[in-house]
Amino acid sequence: MAKQSLVRDFIAFVRHEKKWWLVPLLAILLLVGVLIVFAQSSPLAPFIYPFF
């Protein structure tokens, strides 16, 4: 429930303040975070490490 509220608040903030440049920045940060978590627990880790 808290995550949904956080996402909803973020979307409302972006719309109200016209800070659309935050959306791709947050998406890239989330993508890198998921990639790091995946790289730590995957047998494909040796193939992912060259990206960093």
N, C-alpha and C positions, 0 to 999 in steps of 0.2 A: 504494500500500500504506500509506503514512503517513497519507493522508487518511482511509482507512477506519479505521485505528487511532484517529485523533483523534476521529472521530465516535463510535466504539464507546466510547472513554473518556469522552466528554462524556455519552453516554446513561447509562453506569454511574454517573457522578458525580451526575447529576440524580436517578436512582432512589435512590441511597444517601443523599444529603443532603436529599432532598425539596425541591429547589429548582426546582419546576415553573414558576415565574415566569420563569426564564431561557429557556425554550423559545420563547415568543412574542417575547421581546426579540431573541433571535438570529435568528429568522425575519424580523422586520422589518428588522433590520440587513442581512441577506443580500438581501432584496428591494430595499432602497434602493440597495445596492451594484450589483446587477444592473441596476437602472433607470438609474443613473448611467453605467455602462459602455455600455448600450444607447443612451442619449441622446447620447453622444459620437460614436458611429459609425453613426448612422442618419439617413436622410433625413427621418424624423419628428421629429427633434430640436426644431425650433421649436414643435411641439405638446406636447412633454414638458416643456420648460423652465418653463412656468407652474406646474407642480406644486412647483417648488423656489422 
